[in-house]
Amino acid sequence: MPDSPVSVTIALDSHDEELAVLGSRDQYLRQVRDSLGIKILARHGELRLDGDADRIERAQKVFEQLRQLYRKKVTITSAEVSRILDEASPVQAVAAVGTPMSTELEIREGAKLIRPRTEGQASYLKSLRENELVFALGPAGTGKTYLAVAMAVAALRSGAIKKIVLVRPAVEAGEHLGFLPGDLEAKINPYLRPLLDALHDLMDYEQIRRYMSNDLIEIAPLAYMRGRTLNDAVIILDEGQNATIPQMKMFLTRMGTNARIVVTGDPTQNDLPPGTPCGLSDAVNRLSGIASVGIVRLTKADIVRHPLVQAIVNAYEKAAPE
């Protein structure tokens, strides 16, 4: 069972200690809060920590080490706070390749316990834990995006990674992007909305806002990935069937050190212009059999949405009437 919520108060000795330990404008407080996923309130020389017992214990250790640095007259920096947070992290939620995170196929995220609901999803979670690059192919409703985002959030909260990047191709599915109202951000938001929906099921709005403002979570169109190298990150490309071959190559080569990539999609449902090869299908064919690359094919049997979804998929797969 997940740890029960606890509340702990830390009394700081002086105003100078408070400034040093919490940082300018509470910079280090926010760094600890966002890394560990807990609530921290600073008031009248005291810190109140609220959250799961394990995370609160780690936060206490971090703040104690910061106080020791202050007493030794060592200048505290953001890099030093990151180092202490790394040391306070438990066994990483995303372990080394070939080493499962745990003996159980489940993801613990706060009070949520996420388990596979089908054999296909169990294979998917196992692949996410054992490989650095995973392709998840299958119809809508099979949990491709949700499980990938849940794994990424758990890894971020544990300190195994420092950033989540959620990516989607901005391909027009029978609609014209140019006719949508608003500026560029408003135009691309509908394409990114499914990724936000997955996040909202795992975190509250305020947490998502903090993580995004601190650049711990980034949501962007595929075109924005060009020229970047992403280290210490989980990068998820959703709706990968709408990427062309050059776009897929560009995306996959963004992988830096301690990075994991997950590509999800349904090659049978792409919105690319007629005659344009699907980058997802091409990548699966090219990379099949390479070490540390996992390919998972989910089916109608893995659909976990409303029971009608499976019936709808079946109906559309039947031959069209003559």
N, C-alpha and C positions, 0 to 999 in steps of 0.2 A: 504494500500500500504506500502511496505517496506520503511524505512527511507532513505532519500536522502544522498549520500556521502558528508561528510564535512571534512574540514582540519582545525586543531587548532594548534597553537604554544604555548609552555610553556617555559618561560625563567627561567633558574635556576640561583640562586644568586652567586654561586661560584663553583670552581672546586671541593672543598671538598664536597659540597652538591651534586654535580653531581655523585661523586664516591659513596656516601652513598645511594642515592636514586636509582641509576641504578644498583648498585652492582658490584662485581668484574667481569670484562669482560662482563659487561652489563647483568649479570645473572637475575636481577629483571626486567629489561626492557623486556627481552625475556619471562619471566614468565607472565607479564601483557599482552604482545602482543599475546602470544599463547592462553591464557585463554579467552581473549575477541575477538580474531580473527580480529585484526586491524593491520595497518601498523604503525610502530614507527621508526622514524629516529632521531638519536642523533648527533648533530653537533654544534660545537662552543658554547657550553653552552645552547643550545636550544633543545627542543623536538618537533618534528613535528608529529602530530597524524592524520592519514587519515583512514576514514571508515564510517560506518553508524552513524548517529547522536546520537542514543541512546547509542551505545557502546563507542563512543568518550566521551560522557558525563560521563559515568561510569569510563573510564580511567582517566579523569581529576580529579574525586573525589579520585581515588586510589592514584594518584601521589601527590595530595594535602595532603592527610593523611600521606604519606611517608615523605613529606617535613616537616610536623609538628613534626613528630617523630624525624627527624634530628635536628630540632631547639630545641627540648627538650632534646637533647643529649641521646636519646634512641637508642640502637643498633638495626639496622634493620636486620632481618633474613628472609630466604625464607619462614619459617612458618608464620611469621608476614605478609608477602606479601600475602600469601594464605588466611589468616584470613580476611584481608582487602578486597581482591577480593570476598570472600564469602559474606561479608556484602554489597558489592556494587552490587551483583547480583539481578536481578528482580525476580518476581515469577518464580519458577523453571519450566524449559521446561518439565521435567518429574515430575509430581506432586505426592502427596501421593496416595496410592492405593485407588481407588474409586473416586478420584477427577480428572476430565478431565483437561488437560492443558488449554483449552479454549473452548468456546461454538461452535467453528467451527472445522470441521475435516480438518485441514491443518497443514503443517509444513512450517515455514518461516526460510530460511537459507540464510542470506545475501540478495542478490537481487532475489533469487529464492523463488517462492511460490509453494509448492508441495501440490497438492490436490488429493484425490482419484478419479480415473476415472471410477470406477465401484462400484456397491453395495458391492461386496465382499471386495474390497480394503477399503471401508469406514468402514466395520465391523472390518477389520484388524487394521486400525489406532485406532479405538475406543478401541480395545482390548489391543493394545500397551500402551495406556494411562492409562488404568484401572487395568492392571495386572502386577505382578512382574515377571511372567514366561509365555511366549507366545509360542505356537507351531503354525507355519503357514505351512499348507500342500497344495500342488497344483502343477500343471504342470509348465513347463518353461514359462517365459514371463508374469507371473502374478504380478510381482513387489514384491515378497516375500523378497528378499534380499535388493533391492533398498530402499523400505520404511523403513525397519529396520535400515539400515545404515543412512538414512536421519534423522530419529528420534534420533539416537545416536549422530550424529554430532551436531544437534540442542541442545541436552542436554549438551554436552561438552562445546559448545560455551557459553551457558547460565550460566555455573557454577554449574548445578544440579549434574553433575558427574565430575570425575577427569580423567577418562581413558576410552577408547574404546578398547575392545579386539575382534578381528575378527578371527574366527577359522574355519578350514575346515579339514575333514578327508583326509589323503593322500592315497586314495584308487585307485588302478590301474584300469581304465576303459578299459580293453582290451589291455592295453599297459604295458610294463614292466619298472618300475621305475629305476631299476638297469642299464638299457641300455641308459638312458638319459645322455647327456654329463654334465660335471661339478661336483662341490662339492655338499654337501648335500643341501646348500641353493639354488644352481642353480637347483637341482633336484626337490625340493618342490615348487619352484616359480610358475610353471604352474598351480598347484593346487590352489594357492592363488590368481591368477590373476583376477578371477571374482570379488573378494572383492575389489581389487585395482581399477577395472573399475568403480564400484559404487562410490568409493571415488572421483575419478577423475571427475565425473559428478557434484559433489557437491563442490569441492575445487580445487584450482589450484595446480600445481605440487610443487611449492615452499612451500605452506602451508602444504601439506601432508608430505614433507620432514622434515619440522621443527617439526611438531607434532610427527612424528615417531622418530626423533632424540632425542626429549625431553620425549619420552616414554608416550606421551598422547594418541597415537594410536599404537596398537601392532597387527600384523598379524602373526598367527602361526598355525602350524599343530595341530590337536587335541591331539596327543601324548604328546605335550609339556605342556599340562594343568595339568598333573598329579602332585599331591602334593601341588598345589597352592590354596590360598584363595584370591578372588578378591573382594575388597571393593570399594565403590564409583565408580562403573563402569557399563557400558552396555556391556554385553558379547553376541556376536552373533555367533551361530554355523550354518554355511551354509552347504547345502547338508547333512543334518542330517540323511538321509536314509542310508548313507554309514557308520554309526557308529554301532558297535555291542552293545548288551545290556550292557555288563560291561563298555564299553567306554562311553555310554550315561549316565549311573549312575555316573561314575567318573566325567564327565563334569558338570552335573546338580548340583553336590555337591560342585562345586567350588564357589558357590554363597556366598558372604560375606555381610556385612552391606551396606545398600543403594546401592544394586546391582540389576540389571535387566538382565534377560536372555531371548534371542529370539532364537528359533530353527526353521530353515526353511528346507524344503525338500519335495520330492515327493516319497512316499513309493513304488510306482509302478515302480520306475526306480532306484533300488539300484544295486551297483556293488560289493556286498559282495559275498564271495565264496558260491557255491550252498549248501543249507542246513543250512546256518548261519542266525539265526533270525535277523530281522531288529530292531535296537535299537530305532528308531523313532516311529515305530508302537507300540512297546512294551511300551514305555514311555507314549504315548497318552492314551493307554488303562489303564495303571496303575494310571495315575494322573488325568484322567477325573473326574470332579466333585469336585476337591479340590479347596478351596478358594484361590484367587489370581493367579490361573492358567487359562490362556485363550487358547482355541483351535479354530483356524480359518481354515476352509476348503475352499480354493479357487478352482474355476473350469475353464473350457475352456472359459466360458463367461467373465472371468476376465483377459484374455490374452491381453496385451496392446503393444506388439511388432508389427512388420510388420504384416499386415492382413494375409499374407501367413502362418505365424506361426500357427494360429488357424486351417487353412486348413490342414497343415502338421500333427498336433496333431490328428485331426479327421481321416486322412487317416491311421495313424499308429494304431489307436484304433479299426479299422475294423478287422474282423476276417481274418487271413492269408488265401490266396487261397489254395485250396487243390491240 
